[in-house]
Amino acid sequence: MVEIIFRDKKMTVPVGTRVIDLLAPEEKCQYIVCQIGAQIKELNYKITPHNQGMAISLLGLEHIEAGKAYETTLRYLIAMAFHKLYPKLEIRFSYHASRSIFCQVLTPGFNMSRAANAIKDEVRRTIEANLPIERITTSIPEAERIYHEAGYDDKSDILKYRPESTAHLYKCGDYYNYMHSYMVASTGCIKEYLIEPYSPGLIIQYPRYELGATIPEFVEEATYGRTLQKAYLWAKKTNLQSVTQVNGNVEDNKFLEMVQMCEAKHNRMLSDLGSVIEADISNIRLICIAGPSSSGKTTFCNRLRIELLSRGINPVTISMDDYYMEKTEIARIQGKPLAELDLEHINCLDIALFNHDLFDLICGEEVTLPRFNFKTGKREVGKTIRVEQNSPIIIEGIHALNEKLTSSIPKHQKFKIYNAPQLQMNLDNHSPLNTTDLRLLRRIVRDMRSRNCPAAQTIDMWQSVRSGEFKWIYPNQEGADFVFNSALEYELCVLRTKALPALREIAYDDPRFLVANRLIKYLKYFLPIEDESIIPCNSLIREFIGGSCFET
């Protein structure tokens, strides 16, 4: 017998009792996963003596880990439907615009228009059958055999990089698959979702934890969507679509070529961007750059400035941070005590002064800029500058694409750039890598190096960072004139060497272990690139690992 704490009450249950057996029948699809101690477990998890005295918490779709398990299971059901109806087809999932998933058929000559309704009907039938989903553990050779028989060679290929001697799979009926994440207890738990044709494949939508478990309206994001498509096509042409392909370059001692090829891609994007700006430089007076945390904006701004200098364009950079107001003034505007201020809100900036200074500079006036002293929390007198007619002003920050910030400048005089990593890479065809996790790994590595901040502390603040992104960055991204994809396909091989040991230091019973374990689960598959001398000093990844020529 094992004593546990369930719903704030102590109770004793037999060893082997499943968590789902503690629920009433009507509750069994109300919850997605559970938390035992500091670990996420599926509802089919069998309680062991190790769980003695632990509290079991039930997690619904409002929790990030439950949301991920729900989305993973939905992908599993769609892959299962394709396997049943079209067993010879090869499909691939990727994250797409408007917080959705895109499913495409890789097998040439297949017409998705005739299959969309059949797939939707099969998924619906599977959900209505409420089939149990069972997690099993098997040997690596047995998992390879199962994948080979299913035609999932991409899944068997990655197993050779798995450090463990066993593999996990999920069984539903006679179907086996593994999506590198937790799953719900049965197919009937998937209730809310949308599957719609979207050339040349299917768009899949599901409830988002950050939106209170609702499905967001699908918004056509043409600029962002084109960037994702370009990223996918480039990765396909260069054979860098999967962990297996990236690791192959490391194994074959081709990592120098891979690094230089990825850097050449960034060079080309910068050149293309420079050409676009140069062609309209008579109109462009303001270059606005924004992007989510750890996108590499600092390095990008430096490299863009050099690109423009090479074209005879001399940009002037203005820091938006210098327009922060003092906290007492922010408290007055927000009507909150100092401890509750939203310091990422756009009203923390002196928008009136910012617009006034921009307008005067663009009109050729001499302007004395403010300088915000973050140590004293007060604004001081900064440098006095004048901007020449052929010198655009560069601003960078969380609100740079927000029209409210630069309302005094006509839209045709502004060029907006959205900078973020759009990595179109998968662990296997059914398991896309999350770019949010990539940015978190970048930040963990940078914070350890430059701020003496342990990984657990960065994980602690990440959700607050994400909340600000959803509030202030993503609503304005589609207004960008250019999207710079800051991802480097080789970078996880580099980040692995620094992040993996730090993540493994987070204890099993630490609340941050939830996130650390999720990052470890896919980071461990990448082979390390330890020779950093092959990475150029102006590379965007240098902003995080150190050694950047732009650092002072």
N, C-alpha and C positions, 0 to 999 in steps of 0.2 A: 504494500500500500504506500501511496505517496500523498503527503499533505501539501496542498497548494492554496493559493489565495485567488478566488474567482469572484468577480463582482463584489470586491471588498469584504468577502467572507471567507473564512478558513473552511476548507472541506478536504476530506480524505477520499481518494479514488484509487482503484486498482491500477497497478503498473500496466501500461499498454492501452489505457483509455485514450480515445481520440478526443481532441478538443471539441470537435463538432458534436460528439456524443453528449456534451454538457449543455447543448442548446436545445430549445424547444423546436419542433418541426418548422414552425413559421419563421424562425430566426436563421435557419441554416443557409439561406442565401441573402440574408440581410447584411452579414459581415463577410469580408473578403479574406483577410488573413488575421493572425493574432500576433501579439508580442509577448514573449516569455522572457522575463529578465530584460536583457538588452538586445535580444535577438528576435528577428521576424521568423515566424513559423507558419506553415499552412494549417488550415483547420483540420486536415487529416493527420496532423502530427500526433504521434503516440507518446503520451507522457511517460517519462522514465524516472528512475530514482534520482538522477542528476537534477531533476526539477524540484526536488524537495524544498518546500518553503517559498517557492517563487510565485510571483503574481502573474496571472494571465490576463492580458487586456485584449479585447476584441476591437478590430480596426475596420471601419467602414470606408467608403470611397472618398471621404474628406481627408484621409491620411495619404501622404505621398507614396508610401510603400504599398498600400492597398491599391492605389490608383495604378501603380506600375504592374502589379500582379494582374489586375483586371485587363489592362491593355495587352499584356503578354498572352493571357489566355485567349483573348479575341483573335490575336494573330495565329495562335495554335489552332483554333477552330477553323479559320479560313484556310490555313495550310492543310488541315485534315479534309476539308471539303474538296479542295483541288486534288488531293491525293486519291480520294475515292472516285471522283468523277473523271479526272484526267490524270491518271497515275504517271504518265510519261512526261508531263510538263514540268519545267523548271520555273519556279516563281521567286521573286525577290521583294522583300519589304524594305522601305526606307522612310525616314521621317520627312514630312512635307510641310508645306505652308499651312497656315491657319490651324496649327497644333493638331495636325492629322497624320495619318500613315498612308503611304502610297504603295500599292501592290501592282507589280507588273510581271508579265510573262516573258521570260528570257528565251524560251524556245521559239525559233523563227517560224513565221507562217501561221501562228495561232490568232484567231479572231476573237478578241475579248467581248465584242458586242453580243455574240451569240452565247457567251458563257456567263455573263454577269448575273442574269436572273437565276440561272441554275445554281450558281454558287450561293447566292443569297438564300434561295429556298433550302439548300442543303444545310447551311449554317443554322437556319431557323429550325429545321427538323431536329438537328443535333441538340440544340438548346432545349427544345420542347421535350426531348427524351430524357433530359436531366441525367445524363450518363456520369458516373463517377470518374474522376481524374486521379490516377494513382501515381505517386512518385516511386520509382524503383531505382535500385543501385545495381550496377553490373560491372563486369570487368571491361577494360578498354577493348580487347579483341572482340568480345560479345557485342559491345556497342557499335564497333566498326562493321560487324556482320549485319546488324539490324539496319544501319544506315545504308549500307551497300545494297541490300535487298530492296530498300525503299527508293533507291535512286538518289539518295542524299549524300553524294560523294563529298560535297563541300563540308558537310558536318563530320564525316569520318576523317577528312584531311586535317582538321584543326585538333583532333584528339591527340596527335603526337606532341603537341605543345602543352598539353595538360599535365601539370606536375604530379597530380595524384594518380594512383594506380587503378582507381575505379572511376566510373562515369555515372552520371544521373540521367535518367530519361523519365518521360511522363507517358503513361499508358491510358488510353481512352478506347474502350472496346478492343479492337485488334490493331489500333494505330499507335505508333511510337514516335515521339519527337522530343526535342529539348530546346528551349528558347532562352536559356541562360538567365532565368529569373524564377521567382515563385509563381504559383498558379492558384486558382480558386479550387474549391473542393469538388465541384461538379459543373457540368455544362449549363445547368439551369440557373446558375448564379449570374450568367451574362444576360442582362435584361435590356439595358439601354445601349444602343449602338446604331450607326448608320453605315451602310455600304452602298456606294453609288458609282456608276461608270464615270470615269474621268480619263480622257484619252491620254496615253494609250493603255490605261489599266483601270484600277479601282481606287477610289478614295475611301478611307475607313476613318470614322470618327467615333469617339468614345467619351464618357464622362471624365472631366478634368478635376483633379483634386483641388487645384487652386481656384476653381470657379464654383466651389460648393457642390461638386459631383454633378454638374450639368454639362451637356454637350455644347460647345461654342458654335455659334453660327459660322458656317464656312464662308470665308471671305477670299475672294480671288485676289491673290497677291502676285501680280504679274512680274514685277521686278525681282522679288524674292524667289519666285518659282523658276525664273530663267537662270538665276544664279545656281540654284540647286541642280538644275538640268545640266548646266555647264560643268559643275563639279563632278557629276556622275559620269558624263561623257569623257572628261579628262581622265578620271580614275580608271575607266574602262579601257581607254586607249593605251594607258601606261601600265596596265595590269597592277593597279594598286587599289582594288575594290574591297579587299578582304585582308584580315590578319594573316592568313596563310600566304597571300601574295607578298605582303610586306616582309614577313619573316623569311620568305624565299630569297629576297635580296640580301638579307643579313647573312643567311647561311651560305650563299654563293659568293660572299665577299664583294657584293655589288652595292653595298650601302653608301659608298661615296657617290656613285652614279645616282642613286635614289635621292640622296640629300640634295645634290646639285640640280637634279631635274625638278624637284619640288621648289627649290629656290628660284629656278629659272621661270617657273610658273608665276611666282610673285613678281619677279622683275617684269615679266610681260604684262601682267595686270596693271602694274604701276605705269608702264610705258603707255598702255592703252588709255589709262586715266589721264595721264599728262597730255596726250593728244587731244582728248575730248575737251579738257579745260583750255588748252592753247587755242583751239579752234574758235572758242567763244570768249576769249579773254577780254575783249573790248566791252563785254556786258558783265562778266563775272567780277563782282567786288567782294563777295563774301563766300568763303568755303566753310561749310558747316559739317563737322564730323562727329558722329555718335555711334555707340554700340554698347552691348552689354559688358559686364565686368570680365576682365582677363581676355579681351579680344585682341590685345596687342596694339591699342590705339596710339600709345606713346611712340613706339617704333614706327608705326605706319605714318604718323604725322611728320616725323623726322625724314623718313624716306620720301614722302610725297614732296616735302619742301625741297629736297635735293633734286628730285625729278623735275620740279618746276624751275629751279635755278639753272638746270642744264638746258632749259629752253628759253633762257633769258627773262624768266618771270621771277620777280623777287618778292615772295609772300612775306607778310608780317603776321606773327602769331600773337594772339591775345588770350590770356587765361581767364576763363569764366569764373574760376575760383576767387579771383580778386574782387569779384562783385558780390560776394557773400555779405549778408548783413549781420550785425551783431545779434547774439542770441536773444537779448532782451527785446529787440525790435521784432524778431521772428516770433517770439512768444506773444507779442501784442497782436500781430497779424493773424496768427493761427488760433489765438485765444486759448492757449494751453500753457500749463506750467513747464518750466525748463526741462524737466525729466521726461516729458512726453512729446517733445517736439519731433516733427518729421523733418529731419535735416536734409532729405533729398527732394523735398517739395520745391516746385519752381518758384514759389513765393519766398524762398530763402535768399533768392538773388534780387538785387536791386535792378529790376527790369527797366525801370524808367531811365536810370543813369546809364545802363548798358546800351539801350537804344539811342540815347542822346549822344554818347561818345562814338558809337558806330556811325551814326549819321554825320557827325562833324568830321570824322576821319575820312569818310568816303567823299565828303564835299571838299577835302583838301585842307581842312583846318588843323592847327596844332592842338593836341589834346594831352593833358596830364592825366595819366591813368591812375586808378587806385591800386593799392597793393594790400591784400588781406594778410595780416599776421596771425597765423593759426595758433601760435603760442600764447598771444595775448587775447586773441578772439576779437581783435579790433581792426578796422580799416585804416591804412596809412596812405600817405602820398607816395605814388610810384613814379615811374619814368615819364618823361614828356616825349611824345613822338608825333611825326607827321607821315602820312602814307601817300606815296606817289600814285599817279593815275594808273600806272601799269602794275601796281602791287596789290594783289588781293589780300584780304584779311582772313586768316585761318582761325576758327574757334573750334574747340573740342570739348565735349562733356556730355553728361547724361541728358541735358535738355537742348542740345545743339540743333536738333531737327524740329523742335517745337516752334511753330510760327509765332507764338506769343512772345517768345524771347527776342525775336528780331523783326517785330512788326513794322519798324520804321524803314525797313529796307524792302524794296519791291521784289517780288518773287523771281523776276527774270534776272535780277542781279545776284541771286543766291545759287550756289551749287552745293547740293546736299549729298553727303557720302555716308552710307551705313556700313560699318566695319564689324564683321563677326565671322567666326570659323563655321564653315558649312561643310563638315566632313561627311562625304558620302561613302562611308566605309562600314562594312559589316563583319561581325564575328563569323557568321555564315549567312546564307541567303535569307534566312528567316529571322535573323537577329541583328538589327541595325545598331550601331554605336550612337549613343546620345551625346550631342555636342555640348549640352549643359554640363554633363559629367567631365567632358574634356576641359572645359573652362575652369571647373572646380579643381581639377588636377593641376592645371597651369597655376592657379592662384595658390594652391597648397605649396607647390615648389617655390614660387616667388616669395611667399610670406615667410617660409622657413629661412630662405637665403637672406632676404633684405630686411626683414622685420623681427627676426628671431622668434617667429610665431609658430608654435607647433601645429601639426595637421588638425588635431582635435579642435583647436581654437578657431581655425579657418572654417571648419565644418559647422561650428556653432553659429557663426555669423552669416553663413551662406543663404539661409532661408530669408533673412532680412534683405540681403542683396537681391535675391530673386524677386521679392515682392516689389522692390523699387523698379526693377526692370519691366515687370508687367504693367506697372502704373505709368512709367514715364518714357520708356524707350520703345517697346514693341508697338504701341499705338501710332507711332510716328515713322516707323521704318519704311512703310510702303511709299512715303513721299520722297524717298531718296532718288537722286538722279543716277547714282552709281552705287553698286554693292561690291565691296571688296571682301573676297573670301580669304580670311586670314589663316585658314587651316593649312597645315603641312602634314602630308600623309605619313611622314617618318617620325613625327614628334612624339608619339606615344612610346616608341622604342627608347627615346631619350628621357622622357618624363618618368618612365618606369624605374629607371635606376635610382631616382631620388625619391619618388613618391611611394613606391611599394614598401621599402623598409619603414618609412614613417607611418604608413597606414597600419602596418602589422604591429606597431608598438601600441596601438590603441587596444586596451584590454577588452576581453570577451564580455565583461559586465559593464563596460562604459556605454552610456547612452549614444555616444557618437559612433559606436561600433556598427550600428545599422547602416550608415552611409559608407563608412570605411570598408565594410565587408562587400558592399555592392560594387565599389570601385575596384577592390582587389580581384573580384570574380572575373572581370574581363581584362584587367591590366596584366594579370599573370600570364596571359596567353602570348603577349608580345615578347619577342626576343630583344635583349638589351643592345643598344648602341652606346658604348662606354667611351669611345674616342671622340670627345667633343671638339677636337682640333679641326675636324673636317667640316664643322658648321661655321659658315661665314660670320664675321663679327657684326655685320649689320642685319643678320637674320632676325625675323620677328620672334623666334623662340628664345633668342638671347635675352629678351626682356624678362624672361622667367627663370632661365637656368643661370644667367649671369654671363659676363664677358662681352657685353654689348659695347660697341664703339660709341654709342650715344650716351652712355652713362657717364656722369661726372663724379 
